[in-house]
Amino acid sequence: MTRITPQPGIMDIALYQGGASHLAGVRDVLKLSSNENPAGPPPVAVEALTQAASAMHLYPSTDHAALRTAIAEVWDVDADRVICGVGSDEVLQFVTQAFSGPGDEIIHTAHGFSMYPILANMAGATPVCVPEHERVVDVDAILGAVTERTRIVLLTNPGNPTGTRLPDAEIVRLADELPDHVILVIDGAYTEYAEGYDGGRALAETRPNVLMTRTFSKIYGLGGLRVGWGYGPKDMIDVMTRIRQPFNLSTVALAAAEAAVRDVKWVEDCVALNADQRARLTGALRQLGLACDDSDTNFVLARAASVAEADGAEAALNADGILVRRVGGYGFPEGIRITVGNAEQTGRVIAALTEWRNAS
């Protein structure tokens, strides 16, 4: 019998399940299950990646200076307080690993990113799940769960899969009322889609215990390259950098991300397209009797009257070659998360659901 055993918490990790990408027997699959940008990556990013490919025999930059400088210039932040990772997931792993361990607690909300309890268990800490109120983060519930063992609060804003957003004043209240020993992580993967929202930047600049994270996987269409970044107090970033692998981002990923972040017009166009089609999809879902909250992201969470009704709606979409995401694991067995596509793709979703509703 082997005496080799994993660290505490490892066997409590349930494997992450990504959105489906294939339908048996269907060639023209429309994948709206992973919140990907229907416009794809910016052409300038593809060009930069292609040019960088000839240097793949060379090790990449270890300090990510060029990318951090570009992020700082575009988002008006201090480059010395930026840390880059393999998607924002790795930045979240840095902070949980660096600042928590066995005996500590990490708070997350009921409908937050499903990686949060995984990250807590990876660090040997205990994940603590608190309820939300009508699919919106409940600050009082978070504060009520804080103990002397709490080290980190992981907050998804805007939320996934809810699409809802906690008002700025409530985020400030949360930051104000958390004890000094607790780090508030504002995970803003969908920040660019939320009008007038800074993703927690102001708090990360002025508070000693607030970290903001962002990703290149959504608005920039670089999900396949895996690039993200975090922004926070210099001493916190310095600690996290000590556990970052020196070559965690490849030459081509760094080049593409730098080009993408500088293409401000691309972001503006994608935001406008998303806002237009999001409103169209939301209105159509409500007319078809599927409840949904106003979304500040690039997806809409449709809520059927029952699991059986959700099954029927999903089956109708699948029959038309459309993949969406069921979110029972997030606490919504009757929920269907639908990525906002372009005009043609949104029309295809509406047509399939309209036909289903008329036939039911």
Secondary structure, 3 states (H helix, E strand, C coil): CCCCCCCCCHHHCCCCCCCCCCCCCCCCCEECCCCCCCCCCCHHHHHHHHHHHHHCCCCCCCCCHHHHHHHHHHHCCCHHHEEEECHHHHHHHHHHHHHCCCCCEEEEECCCCCHHHHHHHHHCCEEEEECCECCECCHHHHHHHCCCCEEEEEEECCCCCCCCCCCHHHHHHHHHHCCCCCEEEEECCCHHHCCCCCCCHHHHHHCCCEEEEEECCCCCCCCCCCCEEEECCHHHHHHHHCCCCCCCCCHHHHHHHHHHHHCHHHHHHHHHHHHHHHHHHHHHHHHCCCECCCCCCCEEEEECCCHHHHHHHHHHHHHCCEECEEEHHHCEEEEEEEECCCHHHHHHHHHHHHHHHHHC
